[in-house]
Amino acid sequence: MPARLFLSSGDPIADRRFDFARDLQLRGDLAAAADLLRQAVELAPQFASAWFALGEIRQELGEREAAVEAFRRARDADPLDRHGAAMRLMRLGAEPVAAMPASYVRTLFDQYAPRFEESLLTDLRYRGPSLLFKAVLAVRNAEKKAAFFKRGIDLGCGTGLAAAAFAGNVDRFIGIDLSPRMIEKARATGFYAELEVADLAAGLADKPDANVDLVLAADVMVYVADLAPVLAQAKRVLAKGGLFAFTTETHSGDGVILGAGLRYAHAIAHVRAAVAAAGLRLAYLEEASARDEGTIPAPGLVVVAAKA
C-alpha cells in the first residue's frame, strides 16, 4: 500500500514530534508515541496527521472513546478528510456506514499509483479482470451471442488492467477514475479512446442514454457503499442487451459492512436486491475472490447484470 499521508502542521517543532512519535510507534512503544503526539497537537491543535496517528494508537491500545475523539479531531482539522478518519469512525461503530470521502479515495490512489500493479498482482494476487472476462463469456455463451462489444466503459479504470483483459473484445473503451495519477497510468497503455477524472456515478451521468454495450467495474464496488446510484446510471447508459459486470467483496450477514481492510462488503441478498431494484436482470452471480487479504482470499462476488 502507499506510504502514509503526512500533512504538515506548519510548526517545525510539532512536525518533529510527529516524526519521533511515528518512529516509536513503528518500534512498538505506543505509550511514548502517544505522549509525543499529544505534545504535537498541543503545539498545533489543527495538526490532522498527528490527531489521526493518535487515533490509530488509541484504537490499538483498546481505548475506544479516546480513539473516537482523536479521529473526530483529525477530520475537523482536515475537512477533506484525506486520511480517512471517517472510515475509522465507521469501523469503531461511532458513525453509521456511509460513503467514503472522495478526497480520501483520490489521495489514496494518487499515492498508490506508482506501485499499484506490482502490489495488486504480486502481493494481493489480483484476479478481478480475468474473473470478469470469464463471467462475461459465460453470459454471452448462454445467450448464444458473440462476446464482442462496440463501446465499453471501464469504471475505476486504475492503470488499465480490466481494459487489458477485454482489449480484444471491445472496440472503443472509455476509462473513468477518481485519481488523476491513475488516469496518467491508464493513458500510457493505449487501451482507451477517452479517459476522464470523475466519481463513478458522476462519470456515467454525463454519458448519453443507451450508448454503450459493456460497463466494467473491477475491484471498484468495494469503495462504494450504496450500489444504487451506480447501477441506475449503468442501466441508463447501456444499450438493450448490454452488460454491467463487476466484482465486490461479500460477507455472511445482511446489507453492507465496512471490513477491516477499509473496503465495503455487500451481502449476496443485498446485491441481488440492488440489481433488481435498478431494473436489471441478474445474468450471472458467482462467489469468487478477486484478491487476497494477507495470504487468505477475500470473500467476493462476480456479478453480471443485463439490460433487457
Buried (B, 14 or more C-beta within 10 A) or exposed (E): EBEEBBBEBEBEEBBEBBEBBBEBBEEEBBEBBBBBBBBBBEBBBBBBBBBBBBBBBBBBEEBEEBBBBBBBBBBBBBEBBBBBBBBBBBBBEBBEBBBBBEBBBBBBBBBBBEBBBEBBEEEBEBBBBBBBBBBBEBBBEEEEEEBEBEBBBBBBBBBBBBBEBBEEBBEBBBBBBBBEBBBBBBBEBEBBEEBBBBBBBBBBBEBEEBBBBBBBBBBBBBBBBBBEBBBBBBBBBBBEEBBBBBBBBBBEEEEBBBBEBBBBBBBBEBBBBBBEEBEBEBBBBEEBBBBBBEEEBBBBBBBBBBBE
